[in-house]
Amino acid sequence: MAKNTPPRGKKPRLEEPVSSGGVVYRKTDGRLEIVLCGRDNPIRWSLAKGTPDPGETLEQTALREVQEETGLEAVIEEPIKSIDYWFSDKDGAVRYHKTVHFYLMAPIGGHTGLHDPEFDVVQWFPYDEALHRLTYANEAEVLRQARGLISQREKGG
């Protein structure tokens, strides 16, 4: 039987999980920097995100996940966009249609050295380098949209 294929005659079960996270940015000497989370070898870089705890709003989840995964305390400035994608479990019995809601965030405390063990490294990058390092194209698109929102904020719009 092929990998990611349900047993013959059985349709995979569909689940639709939701997560939220953030693009945390800062300006250093006039240069835009973005924090990314990395794991494995070679390192796969991504934005901080995760699943809501019971009773949490998407915004509360995004703030908590950013703090846990990056070590940074942040505030939400505005929503960026939501992405969705499909994947299956290893035996193909469950198909997932996941939606992730991202928010533009500014750091107000903490330090990247305080991140949880889910990631091997958390690091600030200049915007262009962060865009290049992101592993997933849909997260790169989130970062591009975040850049547009940051530019609007700088222009007072």
Sequence and secondary structure as in RCSB ss.txt:
>XXXX:A:sequence
MAKNTPPRGKKPRLEEPVSSGGVVYRKTDGRLEIVLCGRDNPIRWSLAKGTPDPGETLEQTALREVQEETGLEAV
IEEPIKSIDYWFSDKDGAVRYHKTVHFYLMAPIGGHTGLHDPEFDVVQWFPYDEALHRLTYANEAEVLRQARGLI
SQREKGG
>XXXX:A:secstr
  TT   TT   EEE  EEEEEEEEEEETTEEEEEEEEETTTTEEE EEE   TT  HHHHHHHHHHHHHSEEEE
EEEEEEEEEEEEE TTSSEEEEEEEEEEEEEEEEE GGG  TTSSEEEEEEHHHHHHHBS HHHHHHHHHHHHHH
HHHHTT 
